[in-house]
Each structure stands twice: as structure tokens, then as C-alpha cells.
Amino acid sequence: MNRTLVIGATTCVIAAAAYFATHGTETKTQPVPAEGDPIVAITLPDSLSPEAEIGKRAFDAICMSCHGVDATGVQGSGPPLVHKIYEPSHHADMAFQIAVQQGVRAHHWTFGNMPPQEGLTTADVGAIATYVRELQRANGIN
């Protein structure tokens, strides 16, 4: 067999095994929340940094209707941002900026596409990202 083909096939098998080890059964074993309910339960940090406090206010005004109170998601509306899918190594802070400016094509969830968001500055989105990252860290997502 061609050595390149063997290496490529082995790489694909390892990547698939790693994906299914971390993603494969998660949604199948979790009960589905009722329409409008939060998708995940989280632990809130003891306190937020001043920038995260600003981000929380902006999040509550613009993002909360779809992404839920404290970014826990809303069943039938939008995904939780306190979720390992949005960890910094997978979705860097710049992904928040791009999502707000350009919208997001649905790819991790079945909520449909996220439209671009009006009324947020780059600084607002940076503060929102800080808020979400502090929530994530309080929940073991680094």
C-alpha cells in the first residue's frame, strides 16, 4: 500500500476517534430542554472584572434574547456560549467580532443562521467576549 495513503487514512481514523470521544454521545445522552428553556446549567463566577461587567450589560441588551441568561442558550432560539464548542482554542475572541459584524452560518447547532448584529462597537464585542470567557472559566472551559 502507498505509504502516503496509509498515513492519511491513519490520520483520518485518529481524528474521527478524537472527535467522537469528545462530541459523539454528548447530545444523545442529555435530555432535551423544553422550548424556551436554558440549554445548559452553569456556575456563575464569584465576581466579574470591570470589563466583563460592561460586557454583561451589552450581552443582556443584545445577545441574551437568543443566547440566554448568562449565555446558557435558549432551546429553540440560540446556542449556549458557555459550552466547550466555544472554548478559546476553537473559537477565538475574534470569532465574536466576526459573528457580530457578518453573522454566522449555522454549523454546530440547528438553530439556523445568526444574522449580523447592529448597535455594537468593537469595544462592546470585546467586553462581551471577556464576559463569556469569565463565565466559561468558572465552568472549567479554558
N, C-alpha and C positions, 0 to 999 in steps of 0.2 A: 504494500500500500504506500502511496505517496506520503512522505513524512509531513509535508505541509497540511495535507488533508487530515492526518491523524491528530496533529497539534490543534488544528481548527476545530475538529469535532470534539476533542477533549475539552477545549476551552468553552465551547457551547454547553456541553454537559455540566461542567463545573458552574458556569454562570446560571444555568437553569436550576440546578440544585440549590445554589445560594439564594436565588430569588424565591423559590417555593419554600425554602426553610424560613424565610423572613416574611413572606407575603401570602403563601399558598393557602393556608387554612384560616387566616385571621377573620375574614368576614363571614365564613361559613359557620364558625362556632359561636359567634356573637349574636345575641338576639337583636332583631331589627327594632329600633325605636319607633314609636308612633309618629305619624306625620306632625311636624312642628316641634317635636321634642329635641333636646340636645342629643348629639350623636355619641359624644364621649363625656365621661365624668373626669374632672381634673382636680388637682390640689392647687390652691392659689398660693403664691409666694407670700411670705410674712409681710413684705413691703415691696414697693416698686421704686425704681430710680426716678428722679425728676423727669427724665426724657420719656421713660415708659409711662408715667402718669399722663403726660401730654399725648402720647400715643394711644393710651386707653380712651381718652376723651375723643380723639379723632376716630378711633375704631368704633366706639359706641355710636357716633353720629353717622358714619358712612358704611361701615362693614358689618356691624352687628346684625342687621336685618337678615342677612344671608348666612354669615359665618357664626352667628350665635353669641350669646352672652359669654364673655371671656374666651372667645374663639373655640367654643366647643361644638360648633356646627349646628345646623338645623335640618332635621330629617325632612327631605322633600324640597329643600331650598339651597343649601350650600354646605361644603365640607368643613370639618374642624381643621383649624390651623395648628392646634396643639395635637399633633399626630406625627409619628415618625416619618411619614412621607415628606413632611415639610422641614425636616431637620436641616441645619445649615449646610451639611455636606451634600445634600441632594437638591435643595432649593436655597441658594444663597440669598442674601438680603436684596441683591439687585433684581431677583425674580419678583419681589414685591413691587418694585418700581415699574418693571415691565408690565406686570399684571394690571396695575392701575392705569398706566398710560395706553396700553394696547389691548387690554383684555386677555383672556386665556381660553384657548381651545380646550374643551373637556378631554382629559386624558387619564386621570387617576380615578375619577368618580363619575357617576351617571347623572349629575345634576344639570348638565348642559353647559354651554359656554358661559364664561364670565365676561360681561361687557366692560369696556373701559369705564373708569370712574371719574366723574367730574368733581371739581372743588377741592382737590387735594394737591398740595405742593410737594415737591421733592422732600422737603424737610418734614412735612406731615407724614409721608410714607416711611421715611427713615425712623420717625418716632413710633409709628405703628409696628414696624419690624422689631424695634427694640422691645416694645411691649410684648409682642408674640414670643420673641426669644426668651424673655424673662419667664413667661408662662411655661414655655417648653422646658427650660432648665429646671423649674420647680417640679416638673413631671418626668424628669430623667431623660429628656430629649436634648442632646447636646450637639 
